[in-house]
Amino acid sequence: MDAIARVSSKGQITIPQAVRKVLGLKQGDTVLFRVADGQTTIRRVPDLMEISGAVEIPLEKRGTPWKKIIEETRRVRAKERVERMRASDRERASDRT
């Protein structure tokens, strides 16, 4: 589907009705604009309540406070970054020999 919209002096556009209908957009919804290779796509951002329950939470993780989950996630990601950096350093060192 192609649809045309005009940009206002404030940089705003009105999403054409046909596009809103196809994307299921209604007043107050959030949209995502993705720009790549000179082209833009627009997607509806799902409401978190719509997707709640879509991911199975392991029994041992249920009831864990968000603060603890975030701290653990950051710790694991930091450890992974360090490992990638060490692997990269080893690779560069072996290239020099």
ChimeraX attribute file (.defattr): number of C-alpha atoms within 10 A of each C-alpha:
attribute: neighborCount
match mode: 1-to-1
recipient: residues
	/A:1	5
	/A:2	5
	/A:3	9
	/A:4	10
	/A:5	10
	/A:6	10
	/A:7	10
	/A:8	9
	/A:9	7
	/A:10	6
	/A:11	7
	/A:12	10
	/A:13	12
	/A:14	11
	/A:15	15
	/A:16	11
	/A:17	11
	/A:18	12
	/A:19	15
	/A:20	14
	/A:21	11
	/A:22	9
	/A:23	14
	/A:24	10
	/A:25	17
	/A:26	10
	/A:27	6
	/A:28	6
	/A:29	11
	/A:30	12
	/A:31	13
	/A:32	11
	/A:33	11
	/A:34	10
	/A:35	10
	/A:36	8
	/A:37	5
	/A:38	5
	/A:39	7
	/A:40	10
	/A:41	9
	/A:42	13
	/A:43	12
	/A:44	15
	/A:45	13
	/A:46	11
	/A:47	10
	/A:48	8
	/A:49	8
	/A:50	8
	/A:51	9
	/A:52	9
	/A:53	9
	/A:54	8
	/A:55	7
	/A:56	8
	/A:57	10
	/A:58	7
	/A:59	7
	/A:60	7
	/A:61	9
	/A:62	9
	/A:63	8
	/A:64	9
	/A:65	9
	/A:66	9
	/A:67	9
	/A:68	10
	/A:69	12
	/A:70	11
	/A:71	11
	/A:72	12
	/A:73	12
	/A:74	12
	/A:75	12
	/A:76	12
	/A:77	12
	/A:78	12
	/A:79	12
	/A:80	12
	/A:81	12
	/A:82	12
	/A:83	12
	/A:84	12
	/A:85	12
	/A:86	12
	/A:87	12
	/A:88	12
	/A:89	12
	/A:90	11
	/A:91	11
	/A:92	11
	/A:93	10
	/A:94	9
	/A:95	8
	/A:96	6
	/A:97	5
